[in-house]
């Protein structure tokens, strides 16, 4: 995909952009490395290598997360009639993005992508340059009021009408001291009635599933002690608290592959693919 941050000829790394410290890993670029992408630096690949040592199938979980987002988008655009989308922590562009899925149903859908990564911002702005009513905002998703007051957000979206807020694979990169529950409460309080929240999060199953719990604990330790330094695996109750004030659509807060699957699922998934859960909720 052409972008002003496209890969340098023959290097397999993104072109240097002003203000990027290539010795500091990026969440978005590290995921890109896990998925075999080229928009990453050596430090991001170091994070990838540490994670894949613990969970070689981690890329499948990342793909499950993207597939969940696309299924949720199709549902919201086609069934719920949502026309506006605020995609927080959107990361690097992929083969199918939120606006692509929404506009297959409604060509007038409006989308704002949000990320605080400069490479994501460069890619996003280049990709969306010729798109009406689809914009990219470089901002911190952990500051809801500042984000919702951003001029680009306010001119692209009508915040008095129902919209869909996405926190897909974002909150597990916020440490407990940032109080993700309070951040989500601030977002939900600001949303008009009839709005939806789409959320997915790394999952720690606890004592009920000791082997899966051990894998979650090892992966969390690897995330936290890697150069990235973030990646919390939280319990079902902890994640459910981020959706307080919403009515969850069936089937509730479940494994990603169990949320409105596109067809029959494999009877036996790699264990790492059960380490993320997601839900869609509506504000009444």
Buried (B, 14 or more C-beta within 10 A) or exposed (E): EEBBBBBEEEEBBBBEEEEBEBEEBBBBBBBBBBBEBEBBBEBBBBBBEBBBEBBEEBBBBBBBBBBBBBBBBBBBBBEBEBBBBBBBBBBBBBEBBBBBBBBBBBEEBBBBBBBBBBBBBBBBBBBBEEEEBBBBBBBEBBBBEEBBEBEBBEEBBEBEEBBBBBBBBBBBBBEEEEEBBEBBBBBBEBBEEBBBBBBBBBBBBEEEBEEBBEBBEBBBEBBBEBEBBBBBBBBBEBBBBBBEEBEBBEEBBBBBBBBBEEEEEEEEBBBBBBBBBBBBBBBE
